[in-house]
Amino acid sequence: MADQKRTGFRGGVDWEDLRVFLALGRHGSLSAAARALTVNHATISRRIQSLEDSLGEKLVDRRPDGYVLTAAGRRALAAAGEMEAAAQSLAREGVGGDGVAVRGLVRVNAPPALSQGFLIDRLAPLAVLHPGLDIDLATDLRAVSLDRHKADIAVRLTRPKDGDFIVKPLGTMGFGLYGTPSVCETVETGSDPVFVGFDEESADMPDALWLAQRFPRARVAFRANNHMSQAIAARTGAGLAVLPHYIGRQVPGLRACALEPVREPREMWLLIRGQDRKDRVIRTVADHLQRVFEEARALFLA
């Protein structure tokens, strides 16, 4: 890789330094990288300094409003990304083992907001790593049946009580009340809150029921059928939205409001059929999903 020579990569570089640098480059801020890796700011700073010392290059400009990649930093980020992709490809393709590529179609079902606000960015690159792998992500609000083979993998916010499934925990999804700064200031000083919520067709969904029970007399000024759409509406100032932290923290113009009560967290689960436990293609996608949720677990928590 030509870029590795230009940025001074050599054998003494610590892969953990590179991993932290990749997180900083991808997430765009010290705080977001620290949340994604579940470490503190000091660890991020120390790792970046260590990498700069190893490479003999200044990779970031440290400014009052955050870190900005230098030209050398941008080249290093591209080269490090290639190295990461190559390492993942070796591990997943079985090079040095059976050498057989991962090929086939895997259908994944997940809630719309989780798909749009988290999964697409992290699942689509897997199809790039495996040119023979096709991924079909269904973003249905209501669960699609694994038993009837309408999906191969499901991400659920409720653990199934029966069925021949392999069930793996993906972590906890925390919630907050999010709005624009002006909307939050209004409710924090005692004004009655106005909400953005679920549409009538989705009124029986757990999050819609929670809002109706906790704020039974509140006005719902705008309704949409998933959290991602609600976040966009809340960003206009239409009202407060009950959002998972992974959405509220990533949508520009929103902040968490100091208003009680706060919706209780929900557990996230990954499901595959028991008969597919040894299916290499399905396991490749399932294992990848477990990794990305683990890496981003701080994004979901309060």
Buried (B, 14 or more C-beta within 10 A) or exposed (E): EEBBEEBBBEEEBEEEBBBBBBBBBEBBEBEBBBBBBBBEEEBBBBBBBBBBEBBEBEBBEEEEEBBEBBEBBBBBBBBBBEBBEEEBBEEBBBEEEEEEBBEBEBBBBBBBBBBBBBBBEBBEBBBEBBEEBEBEBBBBEEBBEBEEEBBBBBBBBEEBEEEEBBBBEBBEBBBBBBBBEEBBEBBEEEEEBBBBBBBEEBEEBEBBEBBBEEBEEBEBBBBBBBBBBBBBBBBEBBBBBBBBBBBBBBBEBBBBBEBEEBBEBBEBBBBBBEEBEEBBBBBBBBEBBBEBBEBBBBBBBE
